[in-house]
Amino acid sequence: MAKGMNNLMRQAQMMQQKISVLQKELESRELDVSSGGGAVKIKINGKQEILELKLDPEAVDPNDIETLEEILLTGVNQAVKESQDMVSTAMNKVTGGMNVPGLF
């Protein structure tokens, strides 16, 4: 029984090392997301940090700020979702789909 427990502990340590390496890798991964037909372009990383936000000058209409706000909101939400999905997919490969509390 002790041998089985040692094997389980070794596997957990190996998984923890793989997760640590993957977390560092995911922090540097970047996604490009656009919204409003390309009016808004967003670059986000695996830590859900917005790295860059670009606006097409044609999307800026001082008489219609609400549309620009909606395009920005949609784009940021989509970027965050895609980043979370990227992280979740990568983590599932390492953990075999097992939910590990405290990861990202």
Residue frames as a rotation matrix with the C-alpha (Angstrom) as fourth column:
MET 1
0.566 0.824 0.000 0.00
0.824 -0.566 0.000 0.00
0.000 0.000 -1.000 0.00
ALA 2
0.382 -0.512 -0.770 2.87
0.185 -0.773 0.606 2.41
-0.905 -0.374 -0.201 0.77
LYS 3
-0.661 -0.647 0.380 4.29
0.468 0.040 0.883 1.81
-0.586 0.761 0.277 -2.70
GLY 4
-0.087 0.732 0.675 0.96
0.966 -0.103 0.237 2.82
0.243 0.673 -0.699 -4.27
MET 5
0.787 0.357 -0.503 0.86
0.525 -0.817 0.241 5.99
-0.325 -0.454 -0.830 -2.17
ASN 6
-0.095 -0.904 -0.417 4.44
0.188 -0.428 0.884 6.87
-0.978 0.005 0.211 -3.15
ASN 7
-0.643 -0.087 0.761 3.55
0.747 0.146 0.648 6.38
-0.168 0.985 -0.029 -6.80
LEU 8
0.406 0.881 0.244 0.51
0.892 -0.440 0.106 8.64
0.201 0.175 -0.964 -6.41
MET 9
0.625 -0.249 -0.740 2.61
0.288 -0.807 0.515 11.33
-0.726 -0.535 -0.432 -4.72
ARG 10
-0.500 -0.859 0.105 5.21
0.357 -0.094 0.929 11.13
-0.789 0.502 0.354 -7.50
GLN 11
-0.355 0.458 0.815 2.51
0.920 0.015 0.393 11.52
0.168 0.889 -0.427 -10.14
ALA 12
0.723 0.640 -0.261 1.06
0.686 -0.711 0.156 14.53
-0.086 -0.292 -0.953 -8.30
GLN 13
0.218 -0.737 -0.640 4.49
0.177 -0.616 0.768 16.17
-0.960 -0.280 -0.004 -8.13
MET 14
-0.694 -0.458 0.555 5.05
0.585 0.090 0.806 15.57
-0.419 0.884 0.206 -11.85
MET 15
0.126 0.828 0.546 1.65
0.949 -0.261 0.177 17.08
0.289 0.496 -0.819 -12.65
GLN 16
0.734 0.120 -0.668 2.44
0.456 -0.817 0.354 20.07
-0.503 -0.564 -0.654 -10.45
GLN 17
-0.306 -0.920 -0.246 5.73
0.248 -0.326 0.912 20.64
-0.919 0.218 0.327 -12.32
LYS 18
-0.604 0.147 0.783 3.97
0.797 0.100 0.596 20.40
0.009 0.984 -0.178 -15.70
ILE 19
0.510 0.860 0.022 1.30
0.853 -0.509 0.119 22.84
0.113 -0.042 -0.993 -14.55
SER 20
0.423 -0.433 -0.796 3.92
0.316 -0.753 0.577 25.31
-0.849 -0.496 -0.181 -13.33
VAL 21
-0.693 -0.698 0.182 5.71
0.363 -0.119 0.924 25.21
-0.623 0.706 0.335 -16.69
LEU 22
-0.341 0.658 0.671 2.44
0.906 0.039 0.422 25.56
0.251 0.752 -0.610 -18.56
GLN 23
0.609 0.568 -0.553 1.33
0.719 -0.690 0.084 28.53
-0.334 -0.449 -0.829 -16.44
LYS 24
-0.095 -0.739 -0.667 4.52
0.117 -0.673 0.730 30.39
-0.989 -0.009 0.150 -17.35
GLU 25
-0.836 -0.190 0.515 4.03
0.496 0.140 0.857 29.52
-0.235 0.972 -0.023 -21.03
LEU 26
0.032 0.956 0.292 0.40
0.986 -0.079 0.149 30.65
0.165 0.283 -0.945 -20.98
GLU 27
0.359 0.039 -0.932 1.37
0.487 -0.860 0.152 34.00
-0.796 -0.509 -0.328 -19.47
SER 28
-0.514 -0.668 -0.538 3.36
-0.136 -0.555 0.821 34.74
-0.847 0.495 0.194 -22.62
ARG 29
-0.596 0.378 0.708 0.78
0.792 0.422 0.442 33.45
-0.131 0.824 -0.551 -25.12
GLU 30
-0.689 0.361 -0.629 -1.12
-0.251 -0.932 -0.261 36.19
-0.680 -0.022 0.733 -26.89
LEU 31
-0.243 0.707 0.665 -4.42
0.891 0.434 -0.136 36.23
-0.384 0.559 -0.735 -28.76
ASP 32
-0.975 0.053 -0.216 -5.65
-0.137 -0.909 0.394 38.80
-0.176 0.414 0.893 -31.27
VAL 33
-0.321 0.941 0.104 -9.39
0.862 0.336 -0.380 39.43
-0.392 -0.032 -0.919 -31.19
SER 34
-0.990 0.060 0.125 -11.43
0.004 -0.891 0.454 41.87
0.138 0.450 0.882 -33.23
SER 35
-0.318 0.927 -0.200 -14.92
0.723 0.101 -0.683 43.26
-0.613 -0.362 -0.702 -32.83
GLY 36
0.368 0.583 -0.725 -17.27
-0.013 -0.776 -0.630 45.38
-0.930 0.241 -0.278 -34.89
GLY 37
0.935 0.014 0.354 -15.98
0.342 0.224 -0.913 44.06
-0.092 0.974 0.205 -38.19
GLY 38
0.113 -0.985 0.131 -12.41
0.941 0.064 -0.332 44.98
0.319 0.160 0.934 -37.28
ALA 39
0.538 0.153 0.829 -13.25
0.048 -0.987 0.151 48.41
0.842 -0.042 -0.538 -35.85
VAL 40
0.562 -0.362 0.743 -11.69
-0.826 -0.206 0.525 47.32
-0.037 -0.909 -0.415 -32.55
LYS 41
0.418 -0.524 -0.742 -8.63
-0.019 0.812 -0.584 45.08
0.908 0.259 0.329 -32.27
ILE 42
0.678 -0.109 0.727 -7.53
-0.734 -0.133 0.666 43.68
0.024 -0.985 -0.170 -28.93
LYS 43
-0.027 -0.730 -0.683 -4.40
-0.192 0.674 -0.713 41.79
0.981 0.112 -0.158 -27.94
ILE 44
0.610 0.292 0.737 -4.69
-0.779 0.048 0.625 39.77
0.147 -0.955 0.257 -24.72
ASN 45
-0.492 -0.813 -0.310 -2.43
-0.679 0.582 -0.448 37.27
0.545 -0.010 -0.838 -22.96
GLY 46
-0.206 0.354 -0.912 -3.08
0.213 0.926 0.311 34.08
0.955 -0.130 -0.266 -21.02
LYS 47
-0.791 -0.037 -0.611 -3.34
0.611 -0.095 -0.786 36.03
-0.029 -0.995 0.098 -17.78
GLN 48
0.228 0.942 0.246 -6.35
0.966 -0.250 0.064 37.89
0.121 0.223 -0.967 -19.22
GLU 49
-0.081 -0.327 -0.942 -4.34
0.356 -0.892 0.279 41.13
-0.931 -0.313 0.188 -19.39
ILE 50
0.889 0.331 0.316 -5.22
0.426 -0.348 -0.835 43.47
-0.167 0.877 -0.451 -22.25
LEU 51
-0.040 -0.997 -0.062 -1.89
0.763 -0.070 0.642 44.23
-0.645 -0.021 0.764 -23.91
GLU 52
-0.958 -0.254 -0.133 -3.08
0.092 -0.710 0.698 46.39
-0.272 0.656 0.704 -26.76
LEU 53
0.078 0.993 0.087 -6.29
0.675 0.012 -0.737 48.02
-0.733 0.116 -0.670 -27.93
LYS 54
-0.925 -0.376 -0.042 -6.55
0.196 -0.572 0.797 49.59
-0.324 0.729 0.603 -31.39
LEU 55
0.128 0.979 -0.160 -9.46
0.308 -0.192 -0.932 51.56
-0.943 0.070 -0.326 -32.81
ASP 56
-0.373 -0.077 0.925 -10.18
0.925 -0.116 0.363 52.12
0.080 0.990 0.114 -36.46
PRO 57
-0.929 -0.032 -0.369 -10.54
0.116 -0.971 -0.208 55.92
-0.352 -0.236 0.906 -36.73
GLU 58
-0.699 0.712 -0.067 -13.69
-0.274 -0.180 0.945 55.37
0.661 0.678 0.321 -38.80
ALA 59
-0.195 0.626 -0.755 -15.31
0.707 0.623 0.335 53.74
0.680 -0.469 -0.564 -35.75
VAL 60
-0.590 -0.087 -0.803 -14.99
0.714 -0.521 -0.468 56.94
-0.378 -0.849 0.369 -33.75
ASP 61
-0.297 0.615 0.731 -18.11
0.474 -0.570 0.671 59.01
0.829 0.546 -0.122 -34.32
PRO 62
-0.988 -0.149 0.038 -18.54
0.045 -0.516 -0.856 61.73
0.147 -0.844 0.516 -31.66
ASN 63
-0.391 0.916 0.095 -22.28
-0.895 -0.402 0.193 61.64
0.215 -0.010 0.977 -32.35
ASP 64
0.640 0.602 -0.478 -22.54
-0.498 0.799 0.339 57.89
0.585 0.021 0.810 -31.69
ILE 65
-0.351 -0.807 0.476 -20.37
-0.881 0.113 -0.459 57.06
0.316 -0.580 -0.751 -28.67
GLU 66
0.257 0.540 0.802 -22.82
-0.793 0.592 -0.145 54.33
-0.553 -0.598 0.580 -27.59
THR 67
0.952 0.079 -0.294 -22.01
-0.259 0.718 -0.646 52.17
0.160 0.692 0.704 -30.61
LEU 68
0.097 -0.990 -0.101 -18.27
-0.450 0.047 -0.892 52.46
0.888 0.132 -0.441 -29.97
GLU 69
-0.292 -0.152 0.944 -18.79
-0.955 0.100 -0.279 51.60
-0.053 -0.983 -0.174 -26.31
GLU 70
0.666 0.624 0.410 -20.79
-0.578 0.778 -0.246 48.50
-0.472 -0.073 0.879 -27.28
ILE 71
0.775 -0.455 -0.438 -18.13
-0.200 0.480 -0.854 47.40
0.599 0.750 0.281 -29.79
LEU 72
-0.233 -0.902 0.364 -15.41
-0.688 -0.111 -0.717 47.87
0.687 -0.418 -0.595 -27.14
LEU 73
-0.039 0.306 0.951 -17.38
-0.929 0.341 -0.147 45.99
-0.369 -0.889 0.271 -24.50
THR 74
0.914 0.407 -0.002 -18.12
-0.366 0.820 -0.439 43.13
-0.177 0.402 0.898 -26.88
GLY 75
0.517 -0.786 -0.339 -14.48
-0.283 0.216 -0.934 42.95
0.807 0.579 -0.111 -27.98
VAL 76
-0.363 -0.666 0.652 -13.02
-0.844 -0.061 -0.533 42.96
0.395 -0.743 -0.540 -24.48
ASN 77
0.249 0.533 0.809 -15.49
-0.798 0.586 -0.140 40.33
-0.549 -0.610 0.571 -23.27
GLN 78
0.965 0.088 -0.249 -14.72
-0.234 0.723 -0.650 38.14
0.122 0.686 0.718 -26.29
ALA 79
0.155 -0.984 -0.084 -10.97
-0.494 -0.003 -0.869 38.54
0.855 0.176 -0.487 -25.77
VAL 80
-0.323 -0.234 0.917 -11.23
-0.944 0.140 -0.297 37.55
-0.059 -0.962 -0.267 -22.11
LYS 81
0.621 0.638 0.456 -13.41
-0.586 0.764 -0.271 34.54
-0.521 -0.099 0.848 -22.96
GLU 82
0.837 -0.349 -0.422 -11.02
-0.207 0.511 -0.834 33.34
0.507 0.785 0.355 -25.68
SER 83
-0.188 -0.940 0.285 -8.06
-0.693 -0.079 -0.717 33.74
0.696 -0.332 -0.636 -23.31
GLN 84
-0.103 0.233 0.967 -9.87
-0.905 0.381 -0.188 31.78
-0.413 -0.895 0.171 -20.59
ASP 85
0.889 0.457 0.017 -10.79
-0.393 0.782 -0.484 29.07
-0.234 0.424 0.875 -23.11
MET 86
0.439 -0.816 -0.376 -7.16
-0.404 0.194 -0.894 28.85
0.803 0.544 -0.244 -24.26
VAL 87
-0.435 -0.602 0.669 -5.97
-0.853 0.038 -0.520 28.45
0.288 -0.797 -0.531 -20.66
SER 88
0.233 0.631 0.740 -8.69
-0.795 0.562 -0.229 25.92
-0.560 -0.534 0.633 -19.82
THR 89
0.923 0.098 -0.372 -7.93
-0.336 0.675 -0.657 23.78
0.187 0.731 0.656 -22.90
ALA 90
0.076 -0.983 -0.165 -4.20
-0.471 0.110 -0.875 23.79
0.879 0.144 -0.455 -22.16
MET 91
-0.425 -0.208 0.881 -4.72
-0.905 0.112 -0.410 22.94
-0.013 -0.972 -0.236 -18.49
ASN 92
0.601 0.725 0.337 -7.12
-0.693 0.683 -0.232 20.12
-0.398 -0.094 0.913 -19.33
LYS 93
0.640 -0.450 -0.623 -4.38
-0.335 0.566 -0.753 18.52
0.691 0.691 0.212 -21.44
VAL 94
-0.442 -0.880 0.176 -2.05
-0.506 0.083 -0.858 18.49
0.740 -0.468 -0.482 -18.43
THR 95
-0.620 0.226 0.752 -4.59
-0.744 0.137 -0.654 17.56
-0.251 -0.965 0.083 -15.77
GLY 96
-0.953 0.291 -0.081 -6.61
0.227 0.867 0.444 15.14
0.200 0.404 -0.893 -17.86
GLY 97
-0.229 0.923 0.310 -9.72
0.056 -0.305 0.951 17.21
0.972 0.235 0.018 -17.24
MET 98
0.005 0.170 -0.985 -9.35
0.956 0.288 0.054 17.01
0.293 -0.943 -0.161 -13.48
ASN 99
0.642 0.282 0.713 -10.42
0.122 -0.956 0.268 20.26
0.757 -0.086 -0.648 -11.79
VAL 100
-0.157 -0.767 -0.622 -7.45
0.926 0.104 -0.362 21.59
0.343 -0.633 0.694 -9.80
PRO 101
0.812 0.542 -0.216 -8.49
0.583 -0.740 0.334 24.47
0.021 -0.398 -0.917 -7.49
GLY 102
0.532 -0.571 -0.625 -6.40
0.146 -0.665 0.732 27.61
-0.834 -0.481 -0.270 -7.59
LEU 103
-0.458 -0.691 0.559 -5.21
0.711 0.092 0.697 27.34
-0.533 0.717 0.449 -11.18
PHE 104
-0.922 -0.019 0.387 -5.67
0.281 -0.720 0.635 30.58
0.267 0.694 0.669 -13.06
